[in-house]
Amino acid sequence: FDPPLVIAKGYVEDSYRFGPLALAMTNGGCLFINEINRMPENTQNSLLTALDEGILEIPKLKTIKAHEGFFVIATQNPTAHVGVTVLGEALKDRFIWINLTYQSPEEEILIIKQEAQLSDGNTGKIVTISQKIIEITRINTSIRRGSSIRGAIDLATLINQYDSRSSKNWVEAAVMALYNKIELEDGHSQSKKDIITSIVLAVLNKSDFQ
């Protein structure tokens, strides 16, 4: 509720600010919840009746009945991440699990071209090499979690500010772009910087980047 409006009008619909859940239920739309396991447990519990019975109780106002077409999509982080909470069994029971893989290399290249801030010139080579580098991070046995496409977008944007014909510049840009986007396997002796460097040089050696 909006306090000034409540004072002026009381607990009426004009005084209430509908949130994403209430709007999705009212309009029969999709509620997308990003990183649901960062949501406080008491907030998670508020979803139960909405998902189970299609009902949302708004105290002192009314009960919202979900319109046909209402549904929820949620993503979550790995439980090993700091700051996440364990989803309750009751809430998990109301979702189905869908395993999503990465986009194809061709799709990722299109996304990088669209999202990276690139000038004319060697755009095609920069995009292709950036995509290949992050692809290798996902299959490297030293890396537990490889880079998402964000890493390639950042890498392409950074290397575009340098002379992209220099392998040294590629390494420096890749370390900056990927350092926080990968996780190494436990007990590995090599540093992130060394592993990123070896991946970049291996990709460049197989590419006509100059």
N, C-alpha and C positions, 0 to 999 in steps of 0.2 A: 504494500500500500504506500501511497505518497502522503506523508504526514500532513503537509499543508492542505491537501485536498480533503483528507479525512476530517480535519478540523472544520473546513468550510462546508463539506457536503455529507460527511458521515461515511459509514462503510457501505459504499455503493460501487457499482462497476466502474464509474468514471474515476474513482479514486484508486483503482487497482491497476498496477502496471503488469500486464501479462508477460511472463517470461517465456523462454524458448519451449519449455515443456507444455505450458498451458496453450501457447499459440499453435504448436504442432497438433495437439489433441483437438483443439477447436476447429482448425482448418483441415484436419485429416491429412497432415503432411508428415514428412520425415524429420525426426529429431536426431541429429548427429552429435554424438558425445565423443570428443577426442580425449584419449588417455583417461578412460573411466576409472582406472585404478589409482588415479591421483585425486579422485573425488572423495571428500570426507565420508566416513561410514554412514553418518546420519542422513547425508544427502542421497547416498546410494539407496537407503531404505525408502526414501520418498518415491522412488521409481517403482517399487513393488506393486502397489495397487494400480498404478497407471499401466504397467505391463501385463499384470495378471487379470484385472477386471476392467481395464479401460476407464478408470475413474480417478479423478484428482479432486481432493477436498480442499477448498479454500475457506479457512475459518472466517466466520462473520460475513461471508459473501454468498457462495453457492458451491455446488458440486458440478464439476465439468465432466461430461460424458464424452469419451473419445469419439470423434467423427470417423466414419468408415475411411480407411486408407491410412490411418495413423500407424506408424511403425518407428522403431528405434534402431539405429546403427551405432555401434560403439567400437572404439579401438582401445587397446591397452598396451602398456609397456611390459617388458620382461620383469618378473618378480624380483630379479637380482638388482634392479635399479634402485637408487636411493630415492626416498620420498613417495614410493608407491605403497598402497595398502592391498591387503588380500581381499578379493571380492567374496562376499558371503555366498554360501551355497544356494540360498534362496534366490539371490539375484542371478547367479550364474545359470541356475536351472531355467530361467526365463529367456535365455539367449541360445542361439545356435552358433557353433563355431565354424568360421570359414577361413581356410588357409589361403592366404594371398602370396603369390610369388612376385618377383620383380617384373617390371615391364620388359618386353623384348629389347635387344640392343637398338633396333630401328626406332622403336617408340621412345626410348630414352634419348636418342639423338635428336629427335624432333622436339622433345621437352627442353633439352639443354639449349637448342637453338632459340626456342621461344623465350626462355627465362633468363639466360645469361646475357650480360650486357656486353655485346660483342660489336666491334666495328668491322668494316669490310676488310678484305685481305685474305688471311689464312683461316677464315672462320671454319670452313669445313674440316680442315686438319685438326684444329684446336678442339672442336667438338668431338670428333671421332676418337682422338687420343685420350681426352678427358673421360669419355665414356668407357673406354677400354681399361683405363687405370682403375676406376672404381669397380668394374666387373671383376678384375683380378683380385681385388681385396676381399671379395666374397668367397673365393675358392682357395685362397692362400691358407695353408695348413697352420700357419703361425697366428692367424687372426681368427678370433672367436666370432666377432661381429664385424662384417664389412661395411663399407660406406653405402648410404642411400644415394639417390640421385642428387640430393643437395650437395654432396661432395663434388660431383662433376660440374654442377652449375657454378659453385664457388671457384673451383679450379679453373674452369674456362674463363670466368670473369677476371680472375687474378692474372693468369698468363697472358691475357689480352693486353695487359698494361706493361708487359715486358717484351723483350725480344724473344719470340717463341721459337727461334731457331737455335737457342742455347739450351743444352741439356741441364746446365746448372740452374737456369731460371725455372725450368720445369720442376726440378727437384725442390727448389725453394718454395715455389707456389703450391706444390702438392703437399708439402709438409704443413704449410699454413692452412690449407683447405681441409686436409684429412685428419690432422692430428687428433682432434676431438671427436671424430666421426667413426673411429674404429676402436675395437677392443682386442687386446692380444690374449692368447691362451695363457693360462697360469704357468709360471715357472719358465717362461721363455727368456733366453739369455739376450737376444737382440732387442734393441730399443725400437720404439715406434718409428723414430726418424730413420733408422737404418733399414727397417723393413719397407717403409714407404719409398725410400731412395732406391732400393733394389727393384721394387715393382716398376717404378717410373722408368728406370734405365732399361729394364727388360722390354717394356712396351716401346720405348723410343728406338731401341735397336732393331725392332721389327717393323718400324714405321718410317715412312719418308716424311719426317717432320721438318726438314730444313728447306 
